[in-house]
Amino acid sequence: MGPSQAERQSRNVSDMPLPSQDGPRGAGNARMSSMNVGDQWRRVRARLHAELGEATFNSWFKQIDLIGIDEGRVMLSVPTRFIRNWIVSHYADRLAKLWADEDAGFSRVDVVVHSEARAEPAPCAEAAPEKEARGDESAAAPAALPREEAVLAAAVPQGFEDAGVGAPLDPRFTFEAFVVGKSNELAHAAARRVAEATDVTFNPLFLYGGVGLGKTHLMHAIAWEIRTRHPERKVLYLSAEKFMYQFVRALRFKDTMAFKQQFRSVDVLMIDDVQFISGKDSTQEEFFHTFNALIDHNRQVIISADRSPSDLEGIEERIRSRLGWGLAADIHPTDYELRLGILQAKADDMMSKNGPISIPPGVLEFLAHRIVSNVRELEGALKRVVAYASLVGRPITLDMAQEVLRDLLRSNDRKITIEEIQRRVAEYYNVRLADMLSARRARAVARPRQVAMYLSKQLTTRSLPEIGRKFGGRDHTTVIHAVRKIDELCSLDSGIEEDVDLLRRMLEGGHGTG
């Protein structure tokens, strides 16, 4: 018998072979008449859901459909090639094993894309035994996709992720996996509202905060939620660096019209770390026009950066102004309660995936007190402790955690950042952060700048050239002059000495307590 329609359409799709089974190839087909294929598929999905958890299952398997059974071959379909490739790469063996557990007669499982399969799901259809017995191709011949499936296939614009225009979404970064606290509750609520709304609400939504505080997590969560709730909307997520790369590539190959079409045809454009286009005049020009075109057509724009729109250095004023049109939601550094909540959530997740792991509450509390820099480092510290306990076979204790994380704890004891110093000094002297980092030489701005440089030298391990670069690209000699000047003023002016001492205690105390 010749290849079926689905086989011809998925000729280039990698097969996922099932474990070898005893018995003739046709044993599974012989049993098909007495077994409900839909029930088998529901059981496979239920087991996947139980094993992988809610977030992972919803990300990768919620939109997978059974489209046919043909001569012991299971054919599944998904909305996009990206999801198809991820499933084949990460879950092929497990999916094949679950089907083998249901019926040893199945020979293999294929995953195809809706638009390639052009078949309607048949999870509850039983194959006619007489047609299966004589191998009639029409028994499992796929039909055309119904309209709702065609809409689902358009959830990701064709050619965006596949062609490398957009960045893939991390299945771990969902709203369910995001721990909310006082420092991020506004950003989380705004992200939820944008993701769930049927119309454009805040435009643009601008999320900003320091490294590792959850901006990228929220961006991915918004994209996942929109794709789930409104699969017909075209969502494009990428970093500002990749936006610049795509623009430069379009210029190089004289294909700017295709570039404009790609970015202005989406319903939701999400650009992460927009500060990276600082100083890139041509890229900023194109970003400005893309931004305006989308806003004018009532398309949602979501931006993230490490600082507020007004404090973005090297970004044109007209762009900064437009970025502040909608809602700017900041994410503050985490407090102790939020850090502890994040650790507890991560520990529960590790236990659900790796079996029973005994992590004493005191260890989590210790980590929440001591690892205060960012969430990434906090999660990394917990993983390190758990991995060490698993590999060496030692129980997790407070002493063991201190031993394993000795270097990390030592660096955190002194990890006050230059950005934190700049922010605190600007607030203390009531000057704009952007002015302090600018070329302005007025005394009201120059003195706070010198104090911030002085504290940066005293409280961080950064070199003089590094400190200078953080202050608007200044030379290291400027930093040396600032340090000497503040040293001199402290010995002559008790007011300056008190200011510097108070700021030092605020930074060290705030850093220690989180």
Secondary structure, DSSP 4 states (H G I P E B T S, - for coil): -PPPHHHHHTTTSPEEEPPP-SS-TTHHHHHHTTS-HHHHHHHHHHHHHHHH-HHHHHHHTTT-EEEEEETTEEEEEES-HHHHHHHHHHHHHHHHHHHHHH-TT--EEEEEEHHHH-----TTPPPPHHHHHTT-GGGS---PPPHHHHHHHTTS-TTSTTTTSSPPPPTT-SSTTPPP-TTTHHHHHHHHHHHH-SS--SSSEEEEESTTSSHHHHHHHHHHHHHHH-TTS-EEEEEHHHHHHHHHHHHHTT-HHHHHHHHHS-SEEEEE-GGGGTT-HHHHHHHHHHHHHHHHTT-EEEEEESS-GGG-TTS-HHHHHHHTSSEEEEEPPP-HHHHHHHHHHHHHHHHHHH------HHHHHHHHHH--S-HHHHHHHHHHHHHHHHHHT----HHHHHHHTHHHHHHHHT---HHHHHHHHHHHHT--HHHHTSS---HHHHHHHHHHHHHHHHH----HHHHHHHTTS--HHHHHHHHHHHHHHHHH-HHHHHHHHHHHHHHHHHHHH-
